[in-house]
Amino acid sequence: MINTYAVILAGGIGSRFWPLSRELEPKQFLSFKGKQSLLQQTIERVLPLVPATNIIIIGSAQHKFELEGQIAHYSIPSENIILEPCGKNTAPAIGLAARMIAKRDYEATMIVLPADHYIPNEKKLLNLFREGVKLAQNNYLVTIGIEPASAHTGYGYIKTRSQGHKVSKSQVRAYSVEKFTEKPDQKTAQKYFKSKQYFWNSGMFIWKASVILDEIKNYLPDLSSKLSLTKWNNIKPISIDYGVLEKSRRVVMLAGQGLGWSDLGSWSAFSAICEKDKSGNVIQADAVDFDSKDVSIFGKSRLIATMGLKDVVIVDTDDALLVCNKNRTEEVKKIVDYIKLNKRQEHISHKTVKRPWGSYTVMNTGFGFKVKLVQIHPHKRLSLQRHLERSEHWVVVEGEAKITVGRDVFYRKSNESIYVPKKGVHRLENATDKSLKIVEVQCGQYLEEDDIERMEDDFKRI
């Protein structure tokens, strides 16, 4: 479909998936089922219909290097990546992508997809997309609803007006839409589930770029006048559902049946798609359990022992542990909000932080010192920089380092070290074909990551 584009929304934080999902490494960049990340799975999902040159990815500016690394082996042009300075919800992001597409092909159709869904039956999904494109070419705004499997309170709902009719000769049914609703309480969700008129709102859409731009102009004129990154800070956040779809008369819904769809919105949602033992437990960790039932345990680095638990989720990472009743995993965001409010760091990153040149892991920290293990990829280097508040001692533990301090250049091999004074201009480089690892000991009264002044940088972070 050469005049069809895929727009992948990859800018979220995934706070309900804390402590695995973090601000600098959100869930769309993580692998949950299989080796590929959720973003990569989303790209693979649409490639049978849409050429890579027609895939637009909208992400956060702070995820630039992670995003570029994840899509490096696809042929997605760099100009197809839109980096938001800050999140403004779905309507501005979709509008910006639609404007880009319309400039290339005014009659083009766009399939809008979140980057964090799990959909095992991709054949049925592609068929749904094909039928949706046909409707979109007749100037409809097409949304995809999921037939509810339970009275779920974690999803928004779509209420339909009719029993639906078949689209062309396929088994797909199209419905006129009465309204969109927010996430309901349990009593309301039960009512929706029994009525058979309500579907889960998947957040997947299909429409012409020109048509959605016209509807944004009709219902969100202020947004329409500001659809550019240069005016981004002046845009008011709003969802496409609330801003356009609830008001437009062009909306139809396709029923997504048999997709195995999950938005992976919470740990209980993820547990539901995982393999379970005879007691209903999901154990993806080094774990010892006695007499627990319907428990989900996720961990990597240490032994987790449990006994006599029921309906509990346990998620263990290097610096944080979550223990939560399964019925309350939708509320994990409250924990993240509390951590932010108290100016802690556990919502921002893991102990191992990825950088475009490699990564670093915080090994220990205390008053006046911090110890890191720094790993630099072959033929990569850090910026030419200095720190105003700290000095650094570097010990090479693997590989060979090329080190600039002031005007001097030094080479250090395994078991050799060097000292970088406070305010000293310096650069660390791996000029070899092998990995470089160093232990970095920082000393000073202030040791945060914002104490860095860059003079030169290969990754344009100055």
N, C-alpha and C positions, 0 to 999 in steps of 0.2 A: 504494500500500500504506500506508494511513493508520495502521495499527498496527505498522508496521515503521520502525525507526530505523537510521541509519548512524552508526557511531562511528569517527571518523578519528583515528588515532594520529599526532600531529605534533610529538612532543617530542624527537626524536633530534638528534644532533649531526652525523652523517654524516662521521666523521673519516677514513674510507677515501677520501673524495672531496676531501681536502685536496690542494692549497692553495686550491681554489675554494670548498669548503664550510668555513665557520668557525663557531666557537662562537656568535657573535652573528648569523650569517647562514647557517644550515645548508642542506643540499641541498634539503629540501622546499620552501624558499622561492625556489629558483632555477629558471630556465627552461633546459631541456636540449633538448627537442624541441618546437618551436613557441614562441609568445609567452607562454603561460600557465605558471605555476610548476607543480611537481609536485603541490603541495597543491591548487591550483585545478583541475588536471586530475582529481584524485581526487574533488573535489566535483562537477564536471560529470559524472563517470562514474556517480554514483549518483542524480542528480536525476531521470532518467526513472522511477525506482522509488520514491524517497523524497522527500517534500516538504522544502523547506529548513528548515521549522520543526522537522523531526525529525532534523536533522543535528547531532550532538554532536562537537565538536572538542576533543581533549585535547592541550595544548601545554605548553611551559615558561613559567614566569612571566617569565623574562628576555626572551622573545620576544613579550610581550603586544602591543606596538604594531605590530610587523611582522605578526603574525597578524591583528590587527584590520584593518590596512590591506589585507591580501591578500583578506579575505572581505567587504570593505565593500560591494561591489556585489551580494552575495547577500543574501537575506532570512533569514539565520541569526540568531536572537535572541541577544542578548549573554549571556543566562543559559545558553545552550547551550555556552559556552566554559569549559572546565575548565583552570585554570592550575596545574600542579604546581610547588611550591616547589623541588623537585629531582627528578631522575629516579629511579624505583623499579622499572623494568622493566614488563612488560606486564600482569602479574596485578593489581597495585594499580590501574593506570589503567583497565583493563577493568572491574574490580569497582566502582570509583567511578562509572563511566558507567552500569553496569547498575543500581546502586542509584538513581541519578537517574531512569532510565527507568522502573523498576519503581514508583516513587512516582507517576508519571503514568499508567502503564498496566501493571498487573502481568503481563498476558499478552502484552505486546509482544515482538516479535522484533527482535534487533539484528544488523546486519551490521557486522563489525569489519574495518577496512581500514587498513593502513599508508599514510602520506601520500607515500611516495617511490617508488612503483612505476610502471613503464611498461607499459601494456597496450593495444596498438593495436586488437585485435579486441574492442571494447566490446560489440558485439551478443551475441557468445557469452558474455561475462562476465555480462551481465544475465540471460541465460537460465539460467546457472549459479546466480546469486543467487535467481532465482524458484524453482528446484527445491530449493535449499538452505533457503529459507523454509518450503517444504512439509514437509521433513524436520524442521526445527526446531520446527514446530508440533506435531509428535508427540514432542516432548521429547528429541530427539537434539541432541548437540553436533556441529555440522558443521564440518569443516575442509576447505580446498581444497588439493589436492595438484597439482603440475605434473608432467606426464610429462617425465622428464629427457631432454634433448637431448645430454648428455655426462656424463662422470664428473666432475662439478663438485665441488670441495672447499670452495667458499664458501657452500654452503647446508646447512641441516639437512635430514634426510630423514624420510619417513614410510613405515614398512613395513606393507603390507596383508596380510590373512589369506587373501583369496579373490580370484577373478577379477572379482568385482563383479557387480552386477545393475542393470538399467535402472531409473531413477526415473520412475514414471508412464509416459507414452508418449513421453518425450523420448529423445534420444540420450545423455543424461548418465548416467554409471555411478557407483553408490555402492559403496563398499568398507568392510568392517569393518577396523578398525585394530589391528595387533598391537603396534606400539611407535613412539615418536619417537626419533630419534637426533641427536646433535650433529654439527657439521661434521666430516666424516671426513678422514683422510689420503688420498693419491692411490691407494694400493693398495686401501683399503677402498671408496673411491668407485667404482673400476673394478668391484669385486665387486657393489656395489649396482646399478650401471648394467646389468650383464649379467643380473641375476636377474629383472628385470621386475616385482618385487614392491615396489620402492621408488620413491617420488615425492619431488620437491623440496617442502619445506615452505614454502608461500607466505606464511604469517602472516596469511591471511584466514580469518575464522571467521563462522559464523551460528548463533545460538541464541536461545532465549527469555531475557530478562533474569532472570526468576524461576528458571530452571533453572541458569544459570551461577552465580547467587548461592547456590543450594542446594549446588552442587558445591564452590564456594569454602568454604562453611561446613563441608562434610564433610571436605575435604582440606587446607584452610588456615584452620583455626578462628581462629588468632591474627590473620590478616589480616582475616577477616570481622568481627572485633570492633573493628577500627580503620579501617574504610572511611569516612574523612572527612578533609578537608584539615586540620582542627584537630589530628588525630593523625598527620599525614603523616610527621613526623620520626621517629616510633617504628615505622614500618612497615619490615620487612625486604624488600629488593628480591628479586623472584622472577619468572620468566616464567610465563605462563599454560600453556605447553606442559609445563614441568617440574612446576609446582605442581599442575595439575589434569588436563590432558589425558592425561598418561602414566598416571594412576591411575584415571580415570573409565571406567565400562563403557558410557557413553552415546555414545561417539565414533564417528562415521562420516566417511568421506572422499569427497568428490566429485572426480573427475578433471577437471582443467582442461586440455583439449586444444585446440590451435589458437588460443590466446590471444595468442601472441607475447610472453608475459610475461617481464619482467626486473625484478629488485628494484633495479637500478642500484646494486648494492652496491660496485662498484669501477670504476676507470677502464677496465679491460679489458671489464667488462660493458657499460659505455656504448659503448665502441668497437664492440662486436659489433652494435649496432643502428644504427650510423651508416653513411652512404653512403661507399663506398670507391672509390678510383681503380683502374686496371688492375693496380697493384702491391700492392693490398690496403691502401693507406695511407688514413688518415682525417686530413684536414687542415682544421682550423677555426681558421685564424690567418693572419696576414700571413707567409707562409713561402716559402722557397726550398729545394727538396730535389733532391739528385742521388743516384740509385741506391740509395734506401732501399726496404725491403720490410716490409709489415705494421707500419708505424709510425703512431702516433696523435699528432697535434700540436694542442694547444689553446692559444690565446693571443688577446690583444686589442690591446695597446698598442705592441708593438714587433716588428720583424722577427726571425724565427727561421730560421736557416739550418742545414740538416742534410745529411749526406753519408754514404752507405754504412752506414746503420743497419739493424737488423733486430729486430723484436719489442720495440720500445721505445715507451713512453708519455712524452710531454713536455707538461707543463702549466705555463704561464707566467702569473703574475699580477704586479701592481705591486710586491709586496714579497717574493715567494717563487717559486722555480722547482723543479719536480719533474721528475726524469729517472729512469725506473724501467723495469726489464724487465717486459714484459706478464705474465709468469708469477708476478710477485711483487706485483701491485697490491693483492691482499688484505691485504698486510702494511703498507700505508701508515700504518695506525694506529700502528705502532711509531715512526714519525717524529714523529707528533703527540705521543705519550707522551714522547718524548725532549725535544721543545720545551717541553712543560709542566714536565718535571723540571728543566730548566735556566732556568726562569722567564723565558722569552722571550714575546713577544706575538703571534707570527705565527699561532698557532692560535685566537686570540680574535676578531680582526676583520681586515678589509682596511684599506687606507689610507683608503678612503672608508667612513665609518661612518654608518649610517642612524639618525636620531632621529625622534621623533614630530612635531617641528617642521620637519624638513628633513634635512640631513646635513652632515658636515664631512669634509674630506680633509686628511691630514697631508702637507704639501708638503716640509718639511725639519725636521730636529731635530739638536741638538748640545748640548754642555755649556752649560747655563744658558739655552737658548732652544728654542722650538718654533714653527713657522709652519704655520698652517692656512688653508684656504679654507673658509669657512662659508657655507652656502646655507640661507636661511629661506623656507619656503613662504608664499604670500600669506595675510595675516591670521593668522599664527602667531607665537608668541613663546616665547623661552626662559624658564626659571624666574627668579624674583627670587632672586639668589644672591650669594655672595662666595667668594673664594679666600684661604686663609690663607698660601699659600706663593708666590704669583706675582702679578705685574701683567700687564695686557694692553693692547696698542695695537691699535685697530681702524681699518682703512682701507676705506671703502666703494668697491667697484669696479663695482657695478651695482645700480640701484634706490635707494630711500630708506629709511634706518634711523631708527627711533624708539628713543632710548637713554635709559635712566634710570641716573643715577649719584647715589647718596645721595637727596636730596630734589629734585634738579634733573632736568629732562627736556630732551633735546637732539634736534635733527634733523640728520642728515648725509646728503648726496647723494654721487654718484660723485666720486671724487678728494678727498673730505674725510675727516678723521680725528678720533679722540678717544682719550684716555688714561684707563684705569681702574686706579686704584692698588691695591696689595695690601690686602686686607681691606675694600675698598670694596664696598658693596652696589650691585648693578647688574642691569640687565635689557636684553636686546636684542630688538627687536620689528619685525616687518614689518607695518605697518598698511595697506599698499597692495594693489592687485590684481595686481601684478607681482612677479616673483622678486627677492629681495634676496641679494646676494653681498658678503661682506666678507673681507678678509685680516686674520687675527688673528695677532699676534706676541706670544707669551708669554715672559716673562722671570722667572727665578727658579731656585732650587736644586732644587726639586721640581716636576715638571710633569705628573704623572700625573692621570688622569681622576677619581680618588677625592678629589682636593683640591677639593671643592665642598660648600658648605653652602647648602641651599635654604630660603628663607623662604616662598615661594609658588610653586605650580606648577600650570599648567592640566591637566597629565597625572597629577597625584596621585603624583608620585615622591618626595615628601618622606619 
